């Protein structure tokens, strides 16, 4: 896999701890500690898993060429 492709994929995850922390009303450093295994929180673990699934789904859609703006087609 080319390096730029790998870096592009990694940028999709930028801000994940902040987004999860904002949703749960906790500090991003707490989310980071849970992700590293230093702390335990099922709510944070579930929220991280959901956010990762959302990112992966967006990436799959983008990679398949099916992403972008959807245009309704109707009668004129």
Secondary structure, DSSP 8 states (H G I E B T S, - for coil): --HHHHHHHHHTTTTHHHHHHHHHTS-HHHHHHHHHTSS--HHHHHHHHHHHHHHHHHHHHHHHT--S--------
